[in-house]
Amino acid sequence: MLYDGFLLAGVMIVAAIPLPFFQSAADASAGVRALIQIYLVVVCFLFFGWFWTHGGQTLGMRAWRLQLYRIDGQNLTWSTAVVRFLSALLSWLALGLGFFWVAIDPQNRAWHDRLSKSVVVVLPRRS
C-alpha cells in the first residue's frame, strides 16, 4: 500500500545511513554489495514483520481497516511472518501474479496468504 511505502522509504533511508562506511562506489566487491542487499531485505522484513506480529496491521492496513490473522484466528508469529514475507517476494518475482491471485481465489487470498496460512479481514467501521 502507498502509506506503507512512504513509511518504509523513511525507514530505508535511515537504515542506509551507515552504508557509505562499508562501501565506496569505486571499490565495492560483489560480496559487499550482496551483503548490503541482504541487509536491506532484512530491514524490510523487520518493518513488515513487526507490524504483522504486533497487532496485525501496518499503517496502510490500519487506514483501510484491514487486519491480518493466522487462519486459526491467532496473531501472526515471527515464523509465520517469515513465510508470508518470503511468499510475497515470490509473488513479486512472478510479476505480481501472486497478488492478482486474489481476484480469482474463492476466499480472496493471495499466494502469501495461502502459503503462510493467514487471512486479511476487513474490520467494521467505528460508529
N, C-alpha and C positions, 0 to 999 in steps of 0.2 A: 504494500500500500504506500501511497505517496507520503503519508505522515511518517511512517516508519523509515522511509528512505531519507527524509530530511534529518531525522534524529540519528540514524545510522551514519549519515555523511559526517555529522559533527563528531560522533564517536570515532570514526575512522581518521578524521583529521587529527584528533588528539592522540590516537594510537600511533599515528605516523610520525609524530614529533621526534622520537628518538632514532628513527631510521637513518637519517643522514650520518649519524655517528658510526653506523655499522657498514655503510656502503657509500662509496663515491661513484659517480657516473662513469668515471674513467676506468676503475679497476674492480668492478663488481664481478665476482665469479658466478658461474651458473649455480653453484651450490648456495651462495649467499642470497641470490635472487629467489631461489626456490624456498629457502627458509623464511624469507620476508613474505612471500606469497602465502605460505602455510600459516605464519603468524597472523596475517590479515584475515584469513579464513577463520582461524580460531577466534579472533576478536568478533567477527560477525556471528559465529556460533554462540559465543558467550552473551552477546547482545540479545539475540532471539531466545536462547535457552533460559536466560534469567527471567525474561518476561513470561515465557511459557510455563516455567516451573514455579513462578511466584504470582499466582492469580490467573494464569491462562490468557492474559491479554497484553498485547503490545499497545502502544499509543494509538496506532491506527485501528486496531481491533476494538479498543475502548470507544473511539469516536463513532464507529459503525455498530456498536452494541453487539460485538461478536465475542464469544469466549470459547476457549479450547479445553477439551477434556479428553481423557482416555475413554475408550468405549465402555469401560466399566463404571464411568461416572466420576472417577478419581482425578485429581490433578496430575499433570504430567510429571514424570520423574526425569532426572538428568539423562538416564539411559534412553528413555522414550524420546526425549528432546534430540539426542544424537541421531537416532534413527530418522526422526522427522526432518532434521536439518539435512542430513546426507541424502535422503529421498527427494527433498526439494531441489538439491543440487542436481540430482539425476533428472528431475523434471526440466530444469533449465537446459541441461545438456541435450535433451531431446527436443530442443527448440520450443519449449514451453508446453509440449503436449500433455505432460502430467498435470499442469494447471487447468488446461482446457478440458481435461477429462471430466471435470465437474458437470459440464453441460450434458454429458451422455450417461453419467453414472446414476443409477436409480436412487442412491442415497445422497447424491450431490457431494461426493467425497473425491478429493484429488488423490493422486498416487501417494503423496506423502502422508495423507490422512490414513489411507488404507495400510500402507506399509508400517506406519507407527502405531496402528490401532488407536487412532484418535479421531475426534469428531469436532467440528466447529458448529456451535449453536448460536442462533440469533436470540439475544436477550429481549425480554419485553420492554416496552417503553415505560419510563418512570412517569407516574401520574402526579 
